[in-house]
Each structure stands twice: as structure tokens, then as C-alpha cells.
């Protein structure tokens, strides 16, 4: 049976959304590497892109790993706010828990621990977090260049955004950001 198509988003909008832009990090329980293989990472990435689309969130940057993920997105909901973020992540986590526990034959196992979200209200903070998400696989030592990590939006971003915008984003410093990211991901 063929894999379902992945609903790739459009090019970044280059500004904060009036409905709310958010930086989100979620981690697995006990930082376990439930998504350590290419196939598992494919499923997690496809799941994130699908639920974001279904809940009318526009992803600007994302990176998924064996034991956590990050994304920057803004709400495009008709209600004019980001109130469905928790519901969206609940659906993602419920679906991926069911799938991974069936795959591992571990019914009832706790997979996801928590998620942290930050509403981005300053342009520089937003742009720095775009860079942070794109560069996260490099930070974790998984690749030398961000666009080499296939479960991240860096290659997509570089292909669709203008070269000037890509260079501008990649110049933003990320070392002063306060991000809960003490994860050590792996890929088998």
C-alpha cells in the first residue's frame, strides 16, 4: 500500500501572524528514542504536517527527532486566535502514540511527556527561532549542514524562500534564546 502524500506547506510568510505565531517544543517521556529510525521519523514528520494542515496552522519551520520536535507556526484559524494548539498537539500525540505502541507491541506505554509553547511577539525573536529550528539538527551533531537533515524544513525553506531571506534568517544568533532542548537525539 503506498504511503499517503505529505501536505507540504507554502513558502514562509516572513512576518508574525496577527492570529499568533508560536514556537513549540515537545519531548518524549524520559527522552526515550521512540522515533529513532528513518521510517519512524517519516511518520512523525508526516503526522506533524498533516495535523498542522488539518487545524489550520501554517508551519514556518519544523524539525523532528528521535525524542523531540520543534516547530514555528502561526494560526490561520477563523476564530482569530491560537486556542486549538493544545488540541492539535493532542491529536498528533494520540495518533503517534497509537501507531508507535502498535509497532512496538507495547499497548498503554507513555510516549509523549509534555510540550512547551512560546508566543512570539517580537520580529527578531520570531526570526531567531526560525533559524534555531532549521539549525537544530546541526546543533545536535546529526548533520554538518541543516539542509542535509531530511526531517527538517531547512531544505524546503532554502528552495522556496528568496536567497536574501534565507541568508538573513541564518545570520540570526540563537545562543541567547531560552529553549528547553537538553535532548540528545539519534537516528539508527
Buried (B, 14 or more C-beta within 10 A) or exposed (E): EEEEEEEEBEEBEBEBBEBBBBBBBBBBBEBBBBBBBEEBBBBBBBBBBBBBBEBBBBBBBBBBBBBBBBBBBBBBBEEEEBEBBEEBBBBBBEBBBEBBBEEEEEEEEEBBBEBEBBEBEEEEBBBBBBBBBBBBBBBBEBBEEBBEBBBBBBBBBBEBBEEEBBEBBBEBEBEEBEBEBEBEBEBE
